[in-house]
Amino acid sequence: MKTNNNDSVHSKPPMTEPLESQSDSKSRITRRAVLGVGLATATGAGATGYAATRYLRAESAPESQEHPESTDGDPDQQYHLTATIGELDVAPGETIETWLYNDQYPGPELRVEEGERVQITVENDLPEETSVHWHGMALKDANEMDGVPGVTQPPIEPSDEFVYEFDVAPTGTHWYHSHVGLQLDRGLLGPLIVEEADPHVEYDREHTIVLDEYLASEPEVTSEGMGMMGGFPGAPPYDGTLVNGKLPSEPDTLTVMEGERVRLRFLNAGSATTYRVAIAGHPMEITHADGPGVEPVEVDGFDIGMGERFDAIITANEPGTWEIQVHPLGEEAPAGRATLQYEETDDEEPRDELSGSQLLDYSDLRAVDSLDQYDGSPDYTIDLDLSSGGMMGGGDEDEWTINGQAYPDADPLRIEEGEHVQVQVTNHSPMRHPMHLHGHHFEVDGALQDTVTVPGHMGQRTLNFVADNPGDWFFHCHNLYHMETGMVRVFEYD
């Protein structure tokens, strides 16, 4: 019997970097496209309005804000979110003014059951336009609900509202967040959980764990990676790491009972940071990746890129209080932590010794459901090169590009309904790029995900998906500052 219990790190040397897996698939290609390098011209780099300016220039921008009528009867669940300015208490005596959903951070957990239809009214009490993207949702036949202003909807103007309605799928751990400018880095985010009717693993209770950066100032595009390689558009220096909205000086506490199997839903809601996660004294079984189930694989830690989700089950057989350790990778930001505390324990100071050093690799993941639809030769293969504008010669130095083009001055990726599409991504930059596809999950190394990190220094990933959900779908880096400065393409098909 599972129950829903949503009680909602000290710096240590991180475990050894995992081997980066690469696909060696050499499938026969019946139709192949290598998109050319084009000249991109970016305009504007304001801290709050840059992406809105870019996106609203898209030629496909909707002209009206009419709410689509429900075609499937009344929704099973209804929620109301208000985007507003509020205060966030991150530690004793440390409060900042920021932007929130329903005056809380993370935003309220929206929980629905498999097969349900949900209606979410979003009210904008901010001084500028906004929108909400439902990260991980397939939105079958509901492209207009995807929340990308200038592509699937007009932005929600101040003092206005928009009603999102869709069938929830797939099951698992997902999230919602603003898709305008740098608003995500102000705190406009929250978990979206779709409960399975029949989970493939058993557990007794669960906790949702949201990882994020702490930025005490307003977000703005800055320069990172200074040195021989020059500078790249990136995030400002962060002041800390938040775990469920708390700094490590007063960490969030997750309670368990001895003998329980506990499902931990990890979500990296950060804007620019990859985290390494481990739980002192407890190995983990990874059971889900970006929502869909995987065959359980035991690890001692894992890396999680921006936008990614991993669910892990631990067996609570070590009474006491233990650290959940969260270390930024390749960043100077301070580490974060939460505590795992057994009920009726007398231990107040958390223990920090790790159980081992086995790290998760994408190649360890094997989907529970059949992947037969991704077998065989793809109908269409697209080669995409990720780079900064200056490195590839196809854009400006203050841009991030895909095949030398920076969005919105970038060609759409035209595909056909029903095609098996293969995307071969090569990263020409030294930075990690977590690439996210809206409206679809793709097969990568034997599992289904909607976000996958492409390692730097010529790292590669091969993604396969079936074009079974017509519409205009964003494909972009989920480093907010890379997306903001152009690392975006749009898959289009009718």
Secondary structure, 3 states (H helix, E strand, C coil): CCCCCCCCCCCCCCCCCCCCCCCCCCCCCCCEEECCCCCCCCCCCCCCCHHHHHHCCCCCCCCCCCCCCCCCCCCCEEEEEEEEEEEEEEECCEEEEEEEECCECCCCCEEEECCCEEEEEEEECCCCCECEEEECCCCCCCHHHCCCECCCECCECCCCEEEEEEECCCCEEEEEEECCCCHHHHCCEEEEEEECCCCCCCCCEEEEEEEEEECCCCCCCEEECCCCCCCEEECCCCCEEEECCECCCCCCEEEECCCCEEEEEEEECCCCCCEEEEECCCCEEEEEECCCEEEEEEECEEEECCCCEEEEEEECCCCCEEEEEEEECCCCCCCEEEEEEECCCCCCCCECCCCCCCECCHHHCCECCCCHHHCCCCCEEEEEEEEEHHHHCCCCCCCEEECCECCCCCCCEECCCCCEEEEEEEECCCCCEEEEECCCCEEECCEEECEEEECCCCEEEEEEEECCCCEEEEEEECCHHHHHCCCEEEEEEC
